Amino acid sequence: MNREEVQLLGFEIVAYAGDARSKLLEALTAAKNGELDKAEQLAEEANECIANAHKAQTSLLAKEAQGDDIAYSVTMMHGQDHLMTTLLLKDLIKHLIELYRRGS
């Protein structure tokens, strides 16, 4: 894969992970406001975004596993960073929603 292709995948991961992050933070706000069903719906929408980011990431990993030389890209590194922090946020939000549910 050339540098431009890797950058495009990086941007794709950033976009999907960013959308997921926004939905997760919105879910937390909904949970704080007692809108638990809305919070869970937003968390599920975030999961779909994360799945799309993961597909882009997997395509890159598959190319490398097939022996393709993958060009270095700061954009891709940025995408990976966004995805990993969003995955962590997803786990935390899941637990926080459950705590709000138990408290209501």
N, CA, C and O atoms as a GROMACS GRO file, in nm:
protein
  416
    1MET      N    1   0.084  -0.118   0.000
    1MET     CA    2   0.000   0.000   0.000
    1MET      C    3   0.088   0.124   0.000
    1MET      O    4   0.188   0.132   0.072
    2ASN      N    5   0.049   0.219  -0.081
    2ASN     CA    6   0.128   0.342  -0.083
    2ASN      C    7   0.084   0.435   0.030
    2ASN      O    8  -0.016   0.411   0.098
    3ARG      N    9   0.159   0.540   0.048
    3ARG     CA   10   0.136   0.634   0.158
    3ARG      C   11  -0.005   0.695   0.152
    3ARG      O   12  -0.070   0.708   0.256
    4GLU      N   13  -0.050   0.730   0.033
    4GLU     CA   14  -0.182   0.792   0.020
    4GLU      C   15  -0.293   0.695   0.062
    4GLU      O   16  -0.388   0.735   0.129
    5GLU      N   17  -0.281   0.570   0.024
    5GLU     CA   18  -0.381   0.469   0.062
    5GLU      C   19  -0.385   0.449   0.213
    5GLU      O   20  -0.492   0.436   0.273
    6VAL      N   21  -0.267   0.448   0.274
    6VAL     CA   22  -0.260   0.432   0.419
    6VAL      C   23  -0.319   0.555   0.488
    6VAL      O   24  -0.390   0.543   0.588
    7GLN      N   25  -0.290   0.673   0.434
    7GLN     CA   26  -0.346   0.796   0.492
    7GLN      C   27  -0.499   0.794   0.483
    7GLN      O   28  -0.567   0.833   0.578
    8LEU      N   29  -0.552   0.751   0.370
    8LEU     CA   30  -0.697   0.746   0.355
    8LEU      C   31  -0.761   0.651   0.457
    8LEU      O   32  -0.866   0.681   0.514
    9LEU      N   33  -0.698   0.537   0.478
    9LEU     CA   34  -0.748   0.446   0.581
    9LEU      C   35  -0.739   0.510   0.719
    9LEU      O   36  -0.827   0.492   0.802
   10GLY      N   37  -0.632   0.584   0.743
   10GLY     CA   38  -0.616   0.655   0.870
   10GLY      C   39  -0.728   0.755   0.891
   10GLY      O   40  -0.784   0.764   1.000
   11PHE      N   41  -0.760   0.832   0.787
   11PHE     CA   42  -0.869   0.929   0.797
   11PHE      C   43  -1.003   0.858   0.821
   11PHE      O   44  -1.087   0.907   0.897
   12GLU      N   45  -1.020   0.745   0.757
   12GLU     CA   46  -1.144   0.669   0.775
   12GLU      C   47  -1.158   0.623   0.920
   12GLU      O   48  -1.266   0.633   0.980
   13ILE      N   49  -1.049   0.573   0.976
   13ILE     CA   50  -1.051   0.529   1.115
   13ILE      C   51  -1.078   0.647   1.208
   13ILE      O   52  -1.157   0.636   1.302
   14VAL      N   53  -1.012   0.760   1.184
   14VAL     CA   54  -1.035   0.880   1.266
   14VAL      C   55  -1.181   0.922   1.260
   14VAL      O   56  -1.240   0.953   1.363
   15ALA      N   57  -1.239   0.921   1.142
   15ALA     CA   58  -1.378   0.965   1.126
   15ALA      C   59  -1.474   0.872   1.202
   15ALA      O   60  -1.559   0.919   1.277
   16TYR      N   61  -1.460   0.743   1.181
   16TYR     CA   62  -1.550   0.649   1.249
   16TYR      C   63  -1.529   0.650   1.401
   16TYR      O   64  -1.626   0.650   1.477
   17ALA      N   65  -1.404   0.652   1.444
   17ALA     CA   66  -1.376   0.654   1.587
   17ALA      C   67  -1.425   0.785   1.649
   17ALA      O   68  -1.477   0.785   1.760
   18GLY      N   69  -1.410   0.895   1.577
   18GLY     CA   70  -1.459   1.023   1.626
   18GLY      C   71  -1.609   1.026   1.640
   18GLY      O   72  -1.662   1.078   1.738
   19ASP      N   73  -1.679   0.970   1.542
   19ASP     CA   74  -1.825   0.961   1.550
   19ASP      C   75  -1.866   0.875   1.670
   19ASP      O   76  -1.959   0.910   1.743
   20ALA      N   77  -1.797   0.765   1.689
   20ALA     CA   78  -1.827   0.678   1.802
   20ALA      C   79  -1.804   0.750   1.935
   20ALA      O   80  -1.885   0.741   2.027
   21ARG      N   81  -1.694   0.821   1.943
   21ARG     CA   82  -1.662   0.896   2.066
   21ARG      C   83  -1.772   0.997   2.097
   21ARG      O   84  -1.815   1.008   2.212
   22SER      N   85  -1.816   1.069   1.996
   22SER     CA   86  -1.922   1.168   2.016
   22SER      C   87  -2.051   1.102   2.065
   22SER      O   88  -2.116   1.153   2.156
   23LYS      N   89  -2.086   0.989   2.006
   23LYS     CA   90  -2.207   0.917   2.046
   23LYS      C   91  -2.195   0.864   2.189
   23LYS      O   92  -2.292   0.865   2.264
   24LEU      N   93  -2.076   0.818   2.226
   24LEU     CA   94  -2.056   0.768   2.361
   24LEU      C   95  -2.067   0.879   2.465
   24LEU      O   96  -2.127   0.859   2.571
   25LEU      N   97  -2.012   0.994   2.435
   25LEU     CA   98  -2.023   1.105   2.529
   25LEU      C   99  -2.166   1.156   2.538
   25LEU      O  100  -2.212   1.196   2.645
   26GLU      N  101  -2.236   1.153   2.426
   26GLU     CA  102  -2.378   1.188   2.427
   26GLU      C  103  -2.458   1.085   2.508
   26GLU      O  104  -2.552   1.120   2.579
   27ALA      N  105  -2.419   0.958   2.498
   27ALA     CA  106  -2.484   0.852   2.577
   27ALA      C  107  -2.463   0.876   2.726
   27ALA      O  108  -2.555   0.854   2.806
   28LEU      N  109  -2.345   0.919   2.764
   28LEU     CA  110  -2.318   0.947   2.904
   28LEU      C  111  -2.407   1.061   2.955
   28LEU      O  112  -2.462   1.053   3.065
   29THR      N  113  -2.422   1.164   2.875
   29THR     CA  114  -2.509   1.276   2.912
   29THR      C  115  -2.653   1.229   2.926
   29THR      O  116  -2.722   1.267   3.020
   30ALA      N  117  -2.698   1.146   2.833
   30ALA     CA  118  -2.834   1.093   2.840
   30ALA      C  119  -2.852   1.011   2.968
   30ALA      O  120  -2.954   1.023   3.036
   31ALA      N  121  -2.754   0.929   3.001
   31ALA     CA  122  -2.764   0.846   3.122
   31ALA      C  123  -2.769   0.935   3.246
   31ALA      O  124  -2.848   0.909   3.338
   32LYS      N  125  -2.687   1.038   3.250
   32LYS     CA  126  -2.688   1.131   3.363
   32LYS      C  127  -2.824   1.198   3.378
   32LYS      O  128  -2.867   1.229   3.489
   33ASN      N  129  -2.893   1.219   3.266
   33ASN     CA  130  -3.026   1.282   3.267
   33ASN      C  131  -3.138   1.182   3.286
   33ASN      O  132  -3.256   1.218   3.278
   34GLY      N  133  -3.104   1.057   3.312
   34GLY     CA  134  -3.205   0.955   3.336
   34GLY      C  135  -3.264   0.894   3.211
   34GLY      O  136  -3.359   0.815   3.220
   35GLU      N  137  -3.211   0.928   3.095
   35GLU     CA  138  -3.260   0.876   2.967
   35GLU      C  139  -3.180   0.751   2.930
   35GLU      O  140  -3.101   0.751   2.837
   36LEU      N  141  -3.203   0.645   3.006
   36LEU     CA  142  -3.120   0.526   2.995
   36LEU      C  143  -3.140   0.450   2.865
   36LEU      O  144  -3.044   0.397   2.809
   37ASP      N  145  -3.263   0.445   2.816
   37ASP     CA  146  -3.286   0.377   2.688
   37ASP      C  147  -3.215   0.452   2.575
   37ASP      O  148  -3.156   0.390   2.486
   38LYS      N  149  -3.222   0.584   2.578
   38LYS     CA  150  -3.152   0.665   2.478
   38LYS      C  151  -3.002   0.644   2.490
   38LYS      O  152  -2.932   0.634   2.389
   39ALA      N  153  -2.952   0.637   2.612
   39ALA     CA  154  -2.809   0.615   2.634
   39ALA      C  155  -2.764   0.483   2.572
   39ALA      O  156  -2.660   0.476   2.507
   40GLU      N  157  -2.843   0.379   2.593
   40GLU     CA  158  -2.806   0.249   2.538
   40GLU      C  159  -2.816   0.248   2.386
   40GLU      O  160  -2.735   0.183   2.319
   41GLN      N  161  -2.913   0.319   2.331
   41GLN     CA  162  -2.924   0.328   2.184
   41GLN      C  163  -2.803   0.399   2.125
   41GLN      O  164  -2.748   0.356   2.024
   42LEU      N  165  -2.761   0.508   2.189
   42LEU     CA  166  -2.643   0.581   2.141
   42LEU      C  167  -2.517   0.496   2.153
   42LEU      O  168  -2.430   0.500   2.066
   43ALA      N  169  -2.508   0.420   2.260
   43ALA     CA  170  -2.392   0.330   2.277
   43ALA      C  171  -2.391   0.224   2.167
   43ALA      O  172  -2.284   0.186   2.118
   44GLU      N  173  -2.508   0.176   2.128
   44GLU     CA  174  -2.515   0.077   2.020
   44GLU      C  175  -2.476   0.141   1.886
   44GLU      O  176  -2.406   0.079   1.807
   45GLU      N  177  -2.520   0.264   1.863
   45GLU     CA  178  -2.479   0.335   1.741
   45GLU      C  179  -2.327   0.355   1.740
   45GLU      O  180  -2.264   0.344   1.635
   46ALA      N  181  -2.271   0.383   1.855
   46ALA     CA  182  -2.125   0.396   1.865
   46ALA      C  183  -2.056   0.265   1.830
   46ALA      O  184  -1.951   0.265   1.765
   47ASN      N  185  -2.114   0.154   1.873
   47ASN     CA  186  -2.057   0.023   1.841
   47ASN      C  187  -2.051   0.000   1.690
   47ASN      O  188  -1.955  -0.059   1.640
   48GLU      N  189  -2.154   0.046   1.619
   48GLU     CA  190  -2.154   0.032   1.472
   48GLU      C  191  -2.040   0.114   1.411
   48GLU      O  192  -1.973   0.067   1.318
   49CYS      N  193  -2.018   0.234   1.462
   49CYS     CA  194  -1.907   0.317   1.413
   49CYS      C  195  -1.773   0.249   1.442
   49CYS      O  196  -1.683   0.248   1.357
   50ILE      N  197  -1.761   0.193   1.561
   50ILE     CA  198  -1.638   0.124   1.598
   50ILE      C  199  -1.615   0.004   1.507
   50ILE      O  200  -1.502  -0.023   1.466
   51ALA      N  201  -1.722  -0.068   1.475
   51ALA     CA  202  -1.709  -0.183   1.385
   51ALA      C  203  -1.657  -0.139   1.248
   51ALA      O  204  -1.575  -0.208   1.188
   52ASN      N  205  -1.705  -0.024   1.200
   52ASN     CA  206  -1.657   0.027   1.071
   52ASN      C  207  -1.510   0.069   1.078
   52ASN      O  208  -1.435   0.045   0.985
   53ALA      N  209  -1.471   0.130   1.188
   53ALA     CA  210  -1.330   0.166   1.206
   53ALA      C  211  -1.244   0.041   1.211
   53ALA      O  212  -1.135   0.036   1.154
   54HIS      N  213  -1.295  -0.060   1.279
   54HIS     CA  214  -1.220  -0.185   1.290
   54HIS      C  215  -1.205  -0.254   1.155
   54HIS      O  216  -1.102  -0.315   1.128
   55LYS      N  217  -1.307  -0.244   1.070
   55LYS     CA  218  -1.297  -0.301   0.934
   55LYS      C  219  -1.183  -0.235   0.857
   55LYS      O  220  -1.106  -0.303   0.789
   56ALA      N  221  -1.173  -0.103   0.867
   56ALA     CA  222  -1.065  -0.032   0.799
   56ALA      C  223  -0.930  -0.076   0.854
   56ALA      O  224  -0.835  -0.099   0.779
   57GLN      N  225  -0.921  -0.088   0.984
   57GLN     CA  226  -0.797  -0.131   1.049
   57GLN      C  227  -0.761  -0.273   1.006
   57GLN      O  228  -0.645  -0.303   0.978
   58THR      N  229  -0.860  -0.360   1.001
   58THR     CA  230  -0.836  -0.500   0.963
   58THR      C  231  -0.789  -0.511   0.819
   58THR      O  232  -0.705  -0.596   0.788
   59SER      N  233  -0.841  -0.426   0.732
   59SER     CA  234  -0.795  -0.432   0.592
   59SER      C  235  -0.647  -0.399   0.583
   59SER      O  236  -0.575  -0.458   0.503
   60LEU      N  237  -0.603  -0.306   0.664
   60LEU     CA  238  -0.460  -0.270   0.667
   60LEU      C  239  -0.378  -0.386   0.722
   60LEU      O  240  -0.273  -0.421   0.667
   61LEU      N  241  -0.424  -0.444   0.830
   61LEU     CA  242  -0.352  -0.556   0.890
   61LEU      C  243  -0.344  -0.676   0.795
   61LEU      O  244  -0.242  -0.744   0.788
   62ALA      N  245  -0.453  -0.700   0.723
   62ALA     CA  246  -0.455  -0.811   0.628
   62ALA      C  247  -0.354  -0.789   0.516
   62ALA      O  248  -0.284  -0.882   0.476
   63LYS      N  249  -0.346  -0.666   0.466
   63LYS     CA  250  -0.249  -0.635   0.360
   63LYS      C  251  -0.107  -0.660   0.410
   63LYS      O  252  -0.025  -0.719   0.339
   64GLU      N  253  -0.079  -0.615   0.530
   64GLU     CA  254   0.056  -0.635   0.584
   64GLU      C  255   0.084  -0.784   0.604
   64GLU      O  256   0.195  -0.830   0.577
   65ALA      N  257  -0.015  -0.858   0.652
   65ALA     CA  258   0.002  -1.002   0.673
   65ALA      C  259   0.027  -1.076   0.540
   65ALA      O  260   0.093  -1.180   0.538
   66GLN      N  261  -0.026  -1.020   0.430
   66GLN     CA  262  -0.006  -1.079   0.298
   66GLN      C  263   0.130  -1.042   0.239
   66GLN      O  264   0.164  -1.084   0.129
   67GLY      N  265   0.206  -0.962   0.313
   67GLY     CA  266   0.340  -0.926   0.267
   67GLY      C  267   0.350  -0.790   0.201
   67GLY      O  268   0.459  -0.752   0.158
   68ASP      N  269   0.241  -0.716   0.192
   68ASP     CA  270   0.248  -0.581   0.136
   68ASP      C  271   0.331  -0.492   0.225
   68ASP      O  272   0.325  -0.501   0.348
   69ASP      N  273   0.409  -0.406   0.163
   69ASP     CA  274   0.487  -0.308   0.238
   69ASP      C  275   0.394  -0.191   0.269
   69ASP      O  276   0.341  -0.126   0.178
   70ILE      N  277   0.374  -0.164   0.396
   70ILE     CA  278   0.283  -0.058   0.439
   70ILE      C  279   0.365   0.068   0.467
   70ILE      O  280   0.458   0.067   0.548
   71ALA      N  281   0.330   0.175   0.397
   71ALA     CA  282   0.399   0.303   0.414
   71ALA      C  283   0.366   0.362   0.551
   71ALA      O  284   0.255   0.348   0.601
   72TYR      N  285   0.465   0.427   0.609
   72TYR     CA  286   0.446   0.494   0.737
   72TYR      C  287   0.354   0.614   0.718
   72TYR      O  288   0.366   0.687   0.620
   73SER      N  289   0.263   0.634   0.813
   73SER     CA  290   0.172   0.747   0.805
   73SER      C  291   0.135   0.795   0.944
   73SER      O  292   0.083   0.719   1.025
   74VAL      N  293   0.163   0.921   0.973
   74VAL     CA  294   0.123   0.980   1.100
   74VAL      C  295  -0.030   0.980   1.109
   74VAL      O  296  -0.086   0.963   1.218
   75THR      N  297  -0.096   0.999   0.997
   75THR     CA  298  -0.243   0.996   0.995
   75THR      C  299  -0.293   0.861   1.044
   75THR      O  300  -0.389   0.855   1.121
   76MET      N  301  -0.231   0.754   1.000
   76MET     CA  302  -0.271   0.621   1.045
   76MET      C  303  -0.245   0.605   1.195
   76MET      O  304  -0.328   0.550   1.267
   77MET      N  305  -0.132   0.653   1.240
   77MET     CA  306  -0.102   0.646   1.384
   77MET      C  307  -0.208   0.723   1.463
   77MET      O  308  -0.253   0.677   1.568
   78HIS      N  309  -0.246   0.838   1.413
   78HIS     CA  310  -0.350   0.919   1.476
   78HIS      C  311  -0.482   0.842   1.479
   78HIS      O  312  -0.553   0.843   1.580
   79GLY      N  313  -0.515   0.776   1.370
   79GLY     CA  314  -0.636   0.695   1.364
   79GLY      C  315  -0.633   0.582   1.465
   79GLY      O  316  -0.733   0.555   1.532
   80GLN      N  317  -0.519   0.515   1.476
   80GLN     CA  318  -0.506   0.407   1.572
   80GLN      C  319  -0.524   0.459   1.714
   80GLN      O  320  -0.588   0.395   1.798
   81ASP      N  321  -0.467   0.576   1.742
   81ASP     CA  322  -0.480   0.638   1.873
   81ASP      C  323  -0.627   0.668   1.903
   81ASP      O  324  -0.676   0.638   2.012
   82HIS      N  325  -0.696   0.726   1.806
   82HIS     CA  326  -0.839   0.756   1.824
   82HIS      C  327  -0.919   0.629   1.849
   82HIS      O  328  -1.004   0.625   1.938
   83LEU      N  329  -0.892   0.526   1.773
   83LEU     CA  330  -0.967   0.401   1.788
   83LEU      C  331  -0.943   0.340   1.926
   83LEU      O  332  -1.038   0.299   1.992
   84MET      N  333  -0.820   0.333   1.968
   84MET     CA  334  -0.789   0.271   2.097
   84MET      C  335  -0.850   0.348   2.213
   84MET      O  336  -0.904   0.288   2.306
   85THR      N  337  -0.843   0.480   2.210
   85THR     CA  338  -0.903   0.558   2.320
   85THR      C  339  -1.055   0.547   2.317
   85THR      O  340  -1.119   0.549   2.422
   86THR      N  341  -1.113   0.537   2.199
   86THR     CA  342  -1.258   0.522   2.188
   86THR      C  343  -1.301   0.386   2.241
   86THR      O  344  -1.406   0.375   2.304
   87LEU      N  345  -1.222   0.283   2.216
   87LEU     CA  346  -1.254   0.150   2.270
   87LEU      C  347  -1.252   0.152   2.423
   87LEU      O  348  -1.337   0.092   2.487
   88LEU      N  349  -1.156   0.222   2.479
   88LEU     CA  350  -1.150   0.236   2.624
   88LEU      C  351  -1.271   0.313   2.675
   88LEU      O  352  -1.333   0.274   2.774
   89LEU      N  353  -1.305   0.422   2.609
   89LEU     CA  354  -1.420   0.501   2.646
   89LEU      C  355  -1.549   0.418   2.640
   89LEU      O  356  -1.634   0.428   2.728
   90LYS      N  357  -1.560   0.335   2.537
   90LYS     CA  358  -1.678   0.248   2.523
   90LYS      C  359  -1.695   0.159   2.644
   90LYS      O  360  -1.805   0.145   2.696
   91ASP      N  361  -1.587   0.099   2.689
   91ASP     CA  362  -1.594   0.011   2.806
   91ASP      C  363  -1.635   0.089   2.931
   91ASP      O  364  -1.715   0.041   3.010
   92LEU      N  365  -1.580   0.207   2.948
   92LEU     CA  366  -1.614   0.288   3.065
   92LEU      C  367  -1.759   0.334   3.062
   92LEU      O  368  -1.829   0.329   3.163
   93ILE      N  369  -1.804   0.380   2.946
   93ILE     CA  370  -1.941   0.428   2.933
   93ILE      C  371  -2.040   0.316   2.960
   93ILE      O  372  -2.143   0.338   3.024
   94LYS      N  373  -2.010   0.197   2.912
   94LYS     CA  374  -2.097   0.081   2.937
   94LYS      C  375  -2.118   0.063   3.087
   94LYS      O  376  -2.230   0.043   3.133
   95HIS      N  377  -2.010   0.069   3.163
   95HIS     CA  378  -2.019   0.053   3.308
   95HIS      C  379  -2.091   0.171   3.374
   95HIS      O  380  -2.168   0.152   3.468
   96LEU      N  381  -2.066   0.290   3.326
   96LEU     CA  382  -2.132   0.407   3.383
   96LEU      C  383  -2.283   0.404   3.359
   96LEU      O  384  -2.361   0.438   3.448
   97ILE      N  385  -2.324   0.364   3.240
   97ILE     CA  386  -2.468   0.353   3.212
   97ILE      C  387  -2.530   0.252   3.308
   97ILE      O  388  -2.639   0.274   3.361
   98GLU      N  389  -2.462   0.141   3.328
   98GLU     CA  390  -2.513   0.039   3.421
   98GLU      C  391  -2.524   0.095   3.563
   98GLU      O  392  -2.621   0.066   3.633
   99LEU      N  393  -2.427   0.173   3.606
   99LEU     CA  394  -2.434   0.235   3.738
   99LEU      C  395  -2.550   0.332   3.748
   99LEU      O  396  -2.620   0.336   3.849
  100TYR      N  397  -2.573   0.412   3.643
  100TYR     CA  398  -2.688   0.502   3.643
  100TYR      C  399  -2.818   0.422   3.647
  100TYR      O  400  -2.914   0.462   3.713
  101ARG      N  401  -2.822   0.311   3.576
  101ARG     CA  402  -2.943   0.228   3.575
  101ARG      C  403  -2.971   0.174   3.715
  101ARG      O  404  -3.086   0.174   3.758
  102ARG      N  405  -2.870   0.129   3.784
  102ARG     CA  406  -2.888   0.075   3.919
  102ARG      C  407  -2.929   0.184   4.018
  102ARG      O  408  -2.999   0.157   4.116
  103GLY      N  409  -2.883   0.306   3.993
  103GLY     CA  410  -2.912   0.416   4.083
  103GLY      C  411  -3.051   0.475   4.066
  103GLY      O  412  -3.096   0.553   4.150
  104SER      N  413  -3.119   0.439   3.956
  104SER     CA  414  -3.250   0.501   3.934
  104SER      C  415  -3.364   0.417   3.983
  104SER      O  416  -3.480   0.456   3.971
   0.00000   0.00000   0.00000
